[in-house]
Amino acid sequence: MTAFAGEQRRPVPGLVPRIALRLAESPVTGPGRLAGEGTIDQVLDDLAQLSLPGAGTVVLDPFNGHPGETHHPQVAWQALATVSAGPRHLGE
């Protein structure tokens, strides 16, 4: 990306990953666990890890892919509010 931006004489775009938000009451420990899946502590750690390569913003997607979810958005809002209430300075 850096080389392409240099060729175009443009600034390197920022890293803004989009991850699924799937909160769980118990830790998700399987080898297929993705960033954003697990307990609130796991998700906050994922966000901290994403900040290391420069992701100052991460888009959290609480939509699981089932159209019926959109009829009950309070579940998604609660998950987002839970993460938002976590530590503000994840690197500390």
C-alpha positions as CSV (number, residue, x, y, z in Angstrom):
1,M,0.0,0.0,0.0
2,T,2.9,2.3,0.8
3,A,4.5,1.8,-2.6
4,F,1.2,2.3,-4.4
5,A,0.5,5.5,-2.5
6,G,4.0,6.7,-3.3
7,E,3.6,6.0,-7.0
8,Q,0.4,8.0,-7.0
9,R,1.9,10.7,-4.8
10,R,-0.9,10.3,-2.4
11,P,-0.8,9.8,1.4
12,V,-1.0,6.3,2.7
13,P,-4.5,5.6,3.8
14,G,-5.1,4.8,7.5
15,L,-5.9,1.3,8.7
16,V,-9.6,1.1,9.6
17,P,-10.5,-2.6,10.0
18,R,-14.1,-3.8,10.2
19,I,-14.6,-6.7,12.5
20,A,-17.7,-8.7,13.6
21,L,-18.8,-8.1,17.2
22,R,-19.9,-11.3,18.8
23,L,-19.9,-11.0,22.6
24,A,-20.0,-14.2,24.7
25,E,-20.4,-14.8,28.4
26,S,-17.5,-17.3,28.5
27,P,-14.2,-17.1,26.6
28,V,-14.0,-18.3,23.0
29,T,-10.8,-20.3,22.9
30,G,-11.1,-22.3,19.6
31,P,-8.4,-22.0,16.9
32,G,-11.0,-20.4,14.6
33,R,-11.8,-17.4,17.0
34,L,-11.8,-14.2,15.1
35,A,-11.1,-10.7,16.4
36,G,-14.3,-9.4,18.0
37,E,-15.5,-12.7,19.2
38,G,-15.5,-13.7,22.9
39,T,-15.9,-12.0,26.2
40,I,-15.7,-8.3,26.6
41,D,-12.1,-8.7,27.8
42,Q,-11.2,-10.7,24.7
43,V,-12.8,-8.1,22.5
44,L,-11.0,-5.2,24.2
45,D,-7.7,-7.1,23.9
46,D,-8.5,-7.5,20.2
47,L,-9.0,-3.8,19.8
48,A,-5.7,-3.1,21.7
49,Q,-3.9,-5.5,19.3
50,L,-5.4,-3.8,16.3
51,S,-4.2,-0.5,17.5
52,L,-0.5,-1.7,17.4
53,P,-0.2,-1.5,13.6
54,G,-2.0,1.8,13.6
55,A,-5.7,1.2,13.6
56,G,-6.9,4.3,15.4
57,T,-10.5,3.4,14.5
58,V,-12.1,0.0,14.3
59,V,-15.6,-0.5,12.9
60,L,-17.6,-3.0,15.0
61,D,-20.3,-4.9,13.1
62,P,-22.8,-6.4,15.5
63,F,-25.0,-7.8,12.6
64,N,-24.9,-11.6,12.5
65,G,-26.4,-11.9,9.0
66,H,-29.9,-12.8,9.9
67,P,-32.4,-10.2,8.5
68,G,-34.7,-10.6,11.5
69,E,-32.1,-9.1,13.7
70,T,-32.9,-5.7,12.3
71,H,-36.3,-5.9,13.9
72,H,-34.7,-6.0,17.3
73,P,-31.7,-3.7,17.2
74,Q,-31.5,-3.3,21.0
75,V,-29.3,-6.4,21.2
76,A,-26.7,-4.9,18.8
77,W,-26.9,-1.5,20.6
78,Q,-26.3,-3.2,23.9
79,A,-23.2,-5.0,22.6
80,L,-21.8,-1.8,21.1
81,A,-22.5,0.1,24.4
82,T,-20.7,-2.7,26.4
83,V,-17.6,-2.3,24.3
84,S,-17.9,1.5,24.4
85,A,-18.0,1.5,28.2
86,G,-14.6,-0.3,28.2
87,P,-11.3,1.4,28.8
88,R,-10.8,4.5,26.7
89,H,-7.0,4.1,26.4
90,L,-6.5,0.5,25.4
91,G,-2.7,0.8,25.3
92,E,-2.4,1.7,29.0
